[in-house]
Amino acid sequence: MDELKQKAIRHHYAKLIDSLNPLRVMDHLANLLSLEEIELIRKSQFTPQERTRELIVILCRKNEELGPFDCFIKALEETDNNHEMMAKAILKTYVCLLFAR
């Protein structure tokens, strides 16, 4: 993932860790994640916060050509209102970072 997009996500990291439902979001990322990545995130011993951390790490490692940032934003928008608000906040941060260059 592009460094600026990673930075936008990291800016909201604490909020994502506290309130993201990683399993619901992950369901919308089935075309982007491998079966191994899905199984790793779903490990039963993981807390929701640990699952979210793992999901973010995996997304940030994805090739930019696969569009992981856009897929993540779309997944957030499609899950629930709280996630949709997070998507808007991340996008706003990304735009601010773009213009700050």
Secondary structure, DSSP 8 states (H G I E B T S, - for coil): --HHHHHHHHHTHHHHHHH--HHHHHHTTTTTS-HHHHHHHH-TTS-HHHHHHHHHHHHHHS-GGG-HHHHHHHHHHHH-HHHHHHHHHHHHHHHHHHHT-
